[in-house]
Amino acid sequence: MNKKDLITILYECVRTCNECADACLTEPNNMSECIRLDRVCASTCTALAEVLSTEFKEISGLINFCFFVCQQCEKECSQNSMEHCKKCAEQCRKCAKACQEYLQESMISQQ
């Protein structure tokens, strides 16, 4: 996983989380936890993408946090039956996997 590909996946996750949060606002049942996680996930993915766009090297902590948040968002969204939540869960799963792959590959290349 190269840096450019991870940045692309991160921004796709941001878009999907924002769409999910917006759609959850119109749901008849209480979607506050889903909206909260969508917002945190979008913010975290944005922060990681922006830092990756620099030459700053010490980002493993942020990548691990992004991985964790994406997993939490996926877990929450996958409990809901709405199509926007299903799409968000899938994108968060993809993003978490990409973060994990990038971190593993960057650790191997440092050895």
C-alpha positions, 0 to 999 in steps of 0.5 A, a space after each residue: 500500500 503506497 501513501 497515495 493509495 492510502 490517502 485516496 482511500 482515507 478521503 473516500 472514507 471521509 466522503 462515505 462517513 459524511 454521507 452516512 451521518 447526513 442520511 442518519 439525521 433523517 432516520 426516524 429512530 435515534 442514530 446519535 451513536 452512528 452519527 457520532 462515530 461517522 463524524 469522528 471517523 471522518 475527522 480522523 481520516 482527514 487528519 491522517 490524510 493531511 499528515 500523510 501529505 507531508 514528509 512527517 515520519 512519526 505517524 504510526 500512532 495516528 495510523 493506529 488510531 485511525 484503524 481503531 476508529 474505522 473499526 468502531 465505525 464499521 461495527 456501529 454501521 454494520 448493526 443498521 439495516 439502512 443502505 447508507 450505513 451498509 456502504 459506510 461499514 464497507 468503506 470503513 472496513 476497507 479503510 481500516 485494512 488499508 491503514 493496517 497494510 500501510 503500517 505493516 509495509 512501512 515497518 518492514 521497509 524500515 528494517 
